[in-house]
Amino acid sequence: SFALTEAKSQQLLFGYLANGFLMVYYASPLSTLSQVLRERSSASLYWPLSALVCLNSLLWVTYGLAVGDPFIFIPNGFGLTLGAIQILMCII
C-alpha cells in the first residue's frame, strides 16, 4: 500500500507538492516571455505584479534563511530570480 502513515513522510510529501505549485505560480507570468522577445515589447508583462512577486519572495527567502528551512527559502529564491527576470524584461 502507498499510504503514508508516518507524519514525517506526510509532511515531506506535502512540502514537495506545495513547492511544486509555488514554482508554477512564480513561473506563470513568464509564459508570455517568447511573445515579449519576439515582439520586443513588454506590454504583456505587468510590472507592478513582478515587483510584488520580488518583494514577497525576498521576504520569504529572508524568513526561510532565518529559520533554516530549505522548503521555504529554495522555492522562494527561485521566485525571486524569476521576478527579477520579469522586471528586467519590463525595463528592456
Disulfide bonds with the S-S distance in Angstrom:
none
